[in-house]
Structures are given as C-alpha cells and as structure tokens.
C-alpha cells in the first residue's frame, strides 16, 4: 500500500533541527498545520498531469485513494474530481445544442429532457448521478404511470448526455451503463382487442 503524506507532522530530523517539542498524541514533531484540516493527504498527478491532493481523516483511506488513483492513472481512467462538479442541467443544454438531427427529433429530446429528466437531475452535479439514483428515477416514473416506452426513451437521452460527459473527461463512467441496475423497463405487451364489425362499419360510414 502506498504511503500518504502526513500533513500534521514533520520528520524527526527536521523537528530536532528546529528544536521543536514532540506532539503528545502522536509522539513525533508537529508541523505548522497540526490539527488544522484533515491529517492525511493523497498526492498524485492525474492523467492530464494535474496535481491532485485530496485529504482524509484516516491514514487507511488516504492510502486507498493513493493506490486507487495510481491504478487509475495507469489505466488512463483517472478523472480530476473537480471536473464532475458541472451541473447536469448545464451539461444537458450543451448536449442538446450539439445534436445534428431533424427538428422534430430535437423537439422530442427537448421535451423528454424538460418533462422527465431535468426535474430530477438538472440541479445535480454530474459526479452525483449514480446508478441508484437512476434506478429510483425510473421506478418513480413507472409509479406515476408513464409507459415503459416513454421511460426507455427518456433513459436513452439521459444516457447519451452522460456519455458525452464521459467522452469530455468530466466523469469516469456512464452511470446508465454500469451493471444491470439501470436497465430500462421492458416495453409492456399491449393486448390487441379486435374491433367489432359494428365499429368498423361505423368508421367506414364516417368516411363516406
Ligand atoms: Zn500529532
């Protein structure tokens, strides 16, 4: 396991040189930041070369973050956590504006976005959109009586917008595409009720 940086303490050599008194709690020399902010810092560079230094209260958590980020950087999947702070609503508007399709399809996308997606996700940061929330959202739409086909298409647009966020490097994974928990509901079977001969005759009458 990687060793995170201890923000609260300095080396014995440095402490002795400076003539400091050892900290009673950790029996090593305190830094100027002792007890200010979280003790443990995971320092690493992301795949774009930016310095990241999230801090943690427990050493074990900082070490895990360090190990994880190093593996991610090697795999090229590490994302600066700040990038995912963009609001979904802002991102979705950009995604819609970038669609090059016929106007009626844009209208459908825009309507699905406004009616079904933005009320739940618009004010959320991209990084906060997790599979669990998507699952709850779809269940909520189903409870309100929306057709499975409507939910499917709304989910498709949500997924497309989130995929752009992945491609833009804002989030590491598309939460609509991880695991099976966010699968869209199967389209319900519609029972076909044949028209009575009287009804057919009546309709034909109407066309005369
Ligand atoms: Zn201490």
Boltz pocket constraint, residues with backbone or C-beta under 6 A from the ligand:
constraints:
  - pocket:
      binder: B
      contacts: [[A, 8], [A, 9], [A, 23], [A, 24], [A, 25], [A, 26], [A, 27], [A, 28], [A, 30], [A, 34]]
      max_distance: 6.0
